[in-house]
Structure formats: structure tokens, C-alpha cells
Amino acid sequence: MTTTESTYVLPETTKPTTIEAVKFRDGMIVTADDLDAAMRYPTSLLRTVFRAYFGCGVVCGLTLRPKQTGGGGWMLCIDRGVAIDGHGYPIELCAPVELDLSPEACACEPPPAKVCIAVRRVTSDEAPRDACTCGLDEPPCDCRRVRDHVLVKAFTEPELDALGDRVCRRTAGDKTPVCTALTACSACACGESWILLGCVTLGKDKGIVDPPDTSGRRWVKPVEALCAGLVGRIGALEDAAAELPKLVERVAALEKQAPAK
């Protein structure tokens, strides 16, 4: 029995990734860029896995709450917590922060009806200069070090919508509170990567009038992976919580219309 070898050659292709390492050799002059690239290599590996496995969203904490209990007031507190942005970087808020949503004293227009709170990762190079005053004789920090910071910012709804896909959040009609299923690989994020924490409703001369609305918040993928049934229940609870203020208003209106006994 004779066999013939196939002459058909199957195709192959090679494509570079975004991950690169430094190939050191004896006697090599090592530059700062070489050291930076060597340091970025393990970070790039972790970020690639984080983007694919976790996606983007809140891991834990980052709760929104008015500083004044019982409603009213303009101060909003953001509790400590952790999120993962679209680049795969963790965002760690180590201590609670407060945002003053009160309008300027000389402002000629009322505050926006709704304000949304989002966070993103920045480095000390992007942070305000007082965080690293290199021009002073005794700087409070070593300017050769780059420290991660968390930028917490309030947006109006049009400002948030203008950011487009640079914001990790649930969109209108999206009933899934977590990032895309584990079978879907996340795309490489470009530019700024914001994480929406929620929105608050403001009343003129009243401050925060309703509990914070976190229905637009996304959670990381493993919530869906660990318990598929939990996703639907979380979505139903968030939808019910969003409808609760309207239900309270309807009940109050019916009580006013009811004849006095």
C-alpha cells in the first residue's frame, strides 16, 4: 500500500499583541524606557486578563449617600470601594469623599435636575500640581514616583451622554446589571475610562431630594458567572427600587383625594 503526501499547504498568520518585554543581555546599556517596559510587562499581562475576565464595573463598595440623613442638603458622600475600568486597571477609593453639589452663590440659573457621579483612574502626573510640588525646596512627595489617584466627578446627564462609550454603565433598556457574559471578550478601551456610580435628583433650594439612583451602575462579570439566576433578581430589585418613589407619590396623591371620615 502506497501513501501520497498532500501538497496542499494550510495558511497561517502571525499578529503582534499589545504586550512586549525587554530582552536584556550582558553589557547592554539599560535606559529608563527599557526599565519602564520591563515593569509594564507583568502589568500588561494582568490587565489583559482583567479586561477579558472581569470586564469593567464596580467590584464592591462605592456607595452613594446624602450626608444629611432624612433627605435634603447638598453634600453627597461616596464610600470607599473598588472598581475596574475599561483598561483593566483597578480603581481603589481608600477613604470616603464628599462632593458639594450646591449651586454657586452668584449663579443665575438653578442647579441641574439630575447629577450623575462617575470615577476614573488618574496618575499623579495628571493630578493637580499641589499633589507633587516639585518646585519647593522640601517637596511633600518624591516626584520620581507615579502614584495612582481616583478622580471623582459630577456630570449633568448631557455631559455624561457626550462621553459615549468611555463610560462603563448600563444603557436604557439594558436589563443586565453586570458586564457582558464571560464568553464575550471585551474590546480594548481607548482614552478615558469612567465608571458610573449613580445619579441624584436635586431640587431648587432643597438639595438632594431623592435617594441616589444606582440603576445605571454596572458590576463586574464574576457576579454573573457565579450565579446566573442572581443577575435577573438584581435587575428586578433595581427596577423595583427605581419605581418605589413614584409609587409613594401615587399613594400620597390617593390619600389626599380620599374623602375625610
VMD Tcl script that draws the C-alpha trace (Angstrom):
set ca {
  {0.00 0.00 0.00}
  {1.41 3.34 -1.01}
  {0.61 6.70 0.54}
  {0.99 10.07 -1.06}
  {1.87 13.20 0.83}
  {-0.51 16.13 0.46}
  {0.94 19.11 -1.31}
  {-1.81 21.38 -0.03}
  {-0.38 23.91 2.42}
  {-2.75 25.29 5.03}
  {-2.34 29.01 5.71}
  {-1.04 30.59 8.89}
  {-0.62 34.15 10.05}
  {1.06 35.99 12.91}
  {-0.12 39.19 14.52}
  {1.58 41.15 17.32}
  {-0.19 41.85 20.60}
  {-0.01 44.90 22.82}
  {2.29 43.09 25.28}
  {6.06 43.43 24.99}
  {9.04 42.58 27.18}
  {12.67 43.68 27.20}
  {15.36 41.21 26.12}
  {18.32 42.05 28.32}
  {21.88 40.98 27.50}
  {25.27 41.32 29.17}
  {26.92 44.69 28.63}
  {23.69 46.30 27.48}
  {23.17 49.97 28.28}
  {19.80 49.97 30.06}
  {17.73 53.12 29.58}
  {14.81 54.41 31.62}
  {12.49 53.34 28.78}
  {13.86 49.77 29.00}
  {13.15 49.66 32.72}
  {9.67 51.07 32.20}
  {8.93 48.45 29.52}
  {10.19 45.66 31.77}
  {7.97 46.92 34.57}
  {4.95 47.23 32.26}
  {5.19 43.63 31.04}
  {3.63 41.87 34.09}
  {1.12 44.71 34.45}
  {0.05 44.28 30.82}
  {-0.49 40.57 31.35}
  {-2.75 41.20 34.33}
  {-4.67 43.97 32.58}
  {-5.37 41.72 29.60}
  {-6.82 39.04 31.87}
  {-8.75 41.57 33.94}
  {-10.36 43.10 30.85}
  {-11.40 39.70 29.49}
  {-12.48 38.04 32.76}
  {-13.82 40.90 34.88}
  {-14.80 43.44 32.24}
  {-15.47 46.89 33.68}
  {-17.64 47.89 36.60}
  {-17.89 48.09 40.37}
  {-16.31 45.29 42.41}
  {-17.53 46.38 45.85}
  {-18.47 49.47 47.85}
  {-18.52 52.96 46.26}
  {-21.96 53.56 47.79}
  {-23.63 56.93 47.27}
  {-25.43 58.50 50.24}
  {-26.52 62.03 51.21}
  {-24.51 63.34 54.13}
  {-27.65 64.70 55.76}
  {-29.88 61.81 56.85}
  {-33.55 62.02 56.02}
  {-33.02 63.87 52.72}
  {-32.14 67.45 51.93}
  {-28.71 69.03 51.95}
  {-26.23 69.37 49.11}
  {-23.39 67.14 50.34}
  {-23.09 63.71 48.74}
  {-20.79 61.06 50.24}
  {-19.06 58.36 48.18}
  {-17.93 55.47 50.35}
  {-14.67 53.60 49.88}
  {-14.63 50.74 47.39}
  {-13.03 49.18 44.32}
  {-13.88 49.17 40.60}
  {-12.15 48.03 37.40}
  {-12.03 50.36 34.41}
  {-12.13 49.56 30.71}
  {-8.32 49.39 30.52}
  {-8.16 46.66 33.18}
  {-6.80 48.96 35.88}
  {-8.22 48.70 39.41}
  {-9.69 51.90 40.87}
  {-9.37 51.93 44.65}
  {-11.04 54.63 46.70}
  {-9.29 54.19 50.03}
  {-11.42 56.61 52.07}
  {-14.87 58.22 51.73}
  {-15.05 61.51 49.85}
  {-17.66 64.27 49.82}
  {-18.95 66.28 46.87}
  {-20.64 69.65 47.39}
  {-23.42 69.81 44.80}
  {-24.72 73.20 45.91}
  {-25.00 75.86 43.17}
  {-22.67 78.83 43.17}
  {-23.91 81.79 45.18}
  {-23.72 84.11 42.17}
  {-25.13 81.59 39.66}
  {-28.03 82.97 37.62}
  {-29.55 79.59 36.83}
  {-30.90 76.82 39.08}
  {-28.93 73.60 39.63}
  {-29.49 70.75 37.16}
  {-32.41 68.47 37.94}
  {-30.18 65.41 37.95}
  {-26.46 64.99 38.60}
  {-24.51 61.79 37.87}
  {-21.36 60.70 39.70}
  {-18.54 58.83 37.96}
  {-14.95 57.89 38.82}
  {-11.85 57.14 36.82}
  {-8.19 56.35 37.43}
  {-5.63 59.11 37.03}
  {-1.97 59.24 37.95}
  {-0.06 61.84 39.93}
  {1.15 63.25 36.57}
  {-2.49 64.15 35.76}
  {-3.49 65.18 39.27}
  {-3.36 68.83 40.40}
  {0.16 70.13 40.86}
  {-0.23 70.62 44.60}
  {-0.20 66.83 44.89}
  {3.51 66.87 43.98}
  {5.11 70.27 44.37}
  {8.46 69.66 42.71}
  {9.32 73.36 42.75}
  {9.58 73.59 46.52}
  {12.80 73.11 48.46}
  {11.16 70.40 50.58}
  {8.62 68.59 48.43}
  {6.00 66.56 50.32}
  {6.48 63.59 47.99}
  {9.12 62.09 45.72}
  {8.37 63.32 42.18}
  {10.21 60.33 40.71}
  {7.28 58.17 41.80}
  {3.94 57.94 39.98}
  {1.04 57.33 42.31}
  {-2.48 56.25 41.31}
  {-5.30 58.67 42.13}
  {-9.08 58.44 41.85}
  {-10.92 61.29 40.16}
  {-14.50 61.62 41.43}
  {-16.57 63.95 39.23}
  {-20.18 65.10 38.97}
  {-21.73 65.35 35.48}
  {-25.01 66.56 34.11}
  {-26.84 63.98 32.00}
  {-25.90 65.68 28.67}
  {-22.24 65.82 29.75}
  {-22.29 62.13 30.65}
  {-24.00 61.16 27.39}
  {-21.38 63.13 25.45}
  {-18.68 60.78 26.79}
  {-20.28 57.90 24.89}
  {-18.61 54.52 25.29}
  {-15.94 55.99 27.56}
  {-18.37 55.40 30.44}
  {-18.95 51.90 31.85}
  {-22.67 51.83 32.69}
  {-25.99 50.24 31.94}
  {-27.77 51.79 29.00}
  {-31.50 52.33 28.55}
  {-33.29 49.01 28.10}
  {-30.30 47.01 29.34}
  {-31.64 44.56 31.93}
  {-28.25 43.03 32.71}
  {-26.60 44.78 35.69}
  {-23.21 43.15 35.08}
  {-20.71 43.41 32.26}
  {-21.07 41.17 29.17}
  {-21.01 37.39 29.74}
  {-17.69 35.62 30.20}
  {-17.92 34.16 26.70}
  {-17.63 37.66 25.22}
  {-14.17 39.18 25.19}
  {-14.07 42.89 25.97}
  {-12.69 45.29 23.40}
  {-9.55 47.27 24.07}
  {-10.58 50.56 25.63}
  {-9.14 53.80 24.35}
  {-8.95 57.18 26.03}
  {-10.55 57.96 29.37}
  {-12.46 55.19 31.11}
  {-15.15 56.32 33.56}
  {-17.21 54.14 35.90}
  {-20.72 55.42 36.59}
  {-21.68 55.12 40.27}
  {-25.18 56.57 40.13}
  {-27.25 59.74 39.91}
  {-29.04 62.02 42.38}
  {-32.02 64.30 41.89}
  {-31.64 67.90 43.03}
  {-34.39 70.32 43.96}
  {-34.08 74.08 43.82}
  {-33.28 75.37 47.33}
  {-33.75 71.81 48.64}
  {-30.61 69.90 47.69}
  {-30.78 66.13 47.27}
  {-34.48 65.26 47.28}
  {-34.50 61.51 46.48}
  {-32.31 58.53 47.40}
  {-29.41 58.02 44.95}
  {-30.37 56.07 41.81}
  {-27.78 53.34 41.12}
  {-29.77 51.52 38.42}
  {-27.22 52.64 35.80}
  {-24.30 51.05 37.67}
  {-22.53 48.02 36.21}
  {-20.94 45.23 38.22}
  {-18.03 43.05 37.13}
  {-18.61 39.79 35.27}
  {-18.00 37.19 38.02}
  {-21.32 38.18 39.63}
  {-22.99 36.70 36.56}
  {-20.61 33.74 36.36}
  {-21.13 32.62 39.97}
  {-24.90 32.68 39.91}
  {-26.77 33.23 36.65}
  {-30.11 33.46 38.47}
  {-28.75 36.28 40.63}
  {-28.48 38.58 37.63}
  {-32.21 38.59 36.99}
  {-33.02 39.08 40.65}
  {-30.60 42.01 40.95}
  {-32.11 43.62 37.87}
  {-35.66 43.13 39.20}
  {-34.74 44.60 42.58}
  {-33.09 47.64 41.00}
  {-36.11 48.22 38.74}
  {-38.45 47.92 41.74}
  {-36.31 50.36 43.75}
  {-36.41 52.86 40.87}
  {-40.22 52.67 40.77}
  {-40.64 52.98 44.55}
  {-40.56 56.84 44.72}
  {-43.26 57.01 42.03}
  {-45.38 54.50 43.94}
  {-45.04 56.56 47.12}
  {-46.17 59.69 45.25}
  {-49.22 57.89 43.82}
  {-50.21 56.60 47.25}
  {-49.87 60.09 48.74}
  {-51.99 61.55 45.93}
  {-54.72 58.93 46.51}
  {-54.71 59.68 50.23}
  {-55.29 63.37 49.51}
  {-58.18 62.55 47.16}
  {-59.85 60.19 49.62}
  {-62.83 61.76 51.44}
  {-62.21 62.60 55.08}
  {-64.08 60.37 57.54}
}
mol new
graphics top color blue
foreach p $ca { graphics top sphere $p radius 0.5 }
foreach p [lrange $ca 0 end-1] q [lrange $ca 1 end] { graphics top cylinder $p $q radius 0.2 }
display resetview
